[in-house]
Amino acid sequence: MKIKAQVRDDAPVTEDNMRRAVATRQSRTPQAVSVQFLPSRRSLLIGFVDQSAIALPVAKFPELEALDPAELDRLTIGFGGQALCLEERDLHLSIQGMIAVSDALMGLAASMVAASNGRRVSAAKAQAARMNGRKGGRPRKPSVDPST
């Protein structure tokens, strides 16, 4: 299948165009909006725009392990909700990269993607199911006589 390239003239940068571009990006990527250090768990709680949150242990990240609790408290969200930042240490950590380090979270994500892909019905599958239905459905397996 070939996809033809689209010719797009450069649109002038206006406030309206910028607002739409920012809204499009925000709707397509998960954005962190808060970070909180949990001293009792020695973890960072990262909150997202949809009110969900994940806790990541500081011990998994050498860059964070070197910080004292006061510095962990001063971490901020930067780069459009994509990174944890501590400017005084010139520290910028990708949140997606931090999540990718967690085998449990990656395994959960993989199983959810697999389940979602398994429910997907393509046009070809739907057509094949209709054709099978017209022929009387899925053929039965031949029964085996247990006495033989």
URMONOR-V754985 format. One line per field, one symbol per residue. psi: psi as a letter, one per 20 degrees, with the letter a starting at -180 (. if undefined). A space follows every 10 residues. Layout:
psi=???
This chain:
psi=pqppqqppqp qqorgggggg ggggghiiqp pqiqpppnhh ilrpopqrhj jrqqppphhi ohhhhiqrhh hhhjqrpalk jiqpqnhhjl poppghhhhh hohghhgggg hhgggghhip orhgggghgg ggghjjapqq qpqpoii.
